[in-house]
Amino acid sequence: MRATATAAAVEPRLPRHVSTSYEVSDLLAGFVDGYAHGTSFGMVGTRSWENGFFAQDDYRVTRRLTLNFGLRYDVLTWPVEVLDRQANFDLATGALIVAGSNGASRSLIPNDYHNFGPRLGFAYQLTRDGKTVVRGGYGLFYFLDRGGISNQLAQNPPFSGTNGVGYFQGARITLSGSLPCSNTTAGCTQAQLISTNATGPLPAVTLQT
């Protein structure tokens, strides 16, 4: 579990905004602009298969024209997580589906096993001496578009994600959490800093319109 609170200096666009014009003193004084809390995103172990099979042959039509024919078949599976720490939203029901539970598959996305990619190429000699050749080709290619990463579904709740409010939304936030040892003369020791024992572990938020 992680939580963050932010404070900003003077912001003229915010009506009735209280600020000391210095971020650190704003936090100490309880003038908080934004607050977010959620599950810490740690390491995930995704696994997937990316196999390809290819066959090609050349056919010489004439001395000057050669055709190339090929076919590739790709098996690209969507990632599964070693501990099933993935989730997805069902747009039809609005429910959150967790991988490997209640009949859901481990990948949560059906694999496509129809990835046949034809290849066609040619080479044609424009001159009899073979010094000038025109070449061309066509192919159909498949790949998994993951936006550069393979753990998108592991970043969904309940395994990741944050919930936050801010001053722009009309939220007025005060830092009200405290531990039993906070009110003692000796203060808190390192061993006593347990957030679950706090009387108000989350900041208090009121909304103003």
Secondary structure, DSSP 8 states (H G I E B T S, - for coil): -EEEEE--S--TTSTT----SSHHHHHHHT-BSEEEEEE------EE--EEEEEEEEEEE-SSSEEEEEEEEEEEE---EETT---EEE-TTT--EEETTSTT--SSSS--EEEEEEEEEEEEEESSTTS--EEEEEEE-------TT-S-GGGGSTTTSEEEEEEGGGTEEEE-----GGGGSSS---GGG--GGG-SS-S-EEEE--
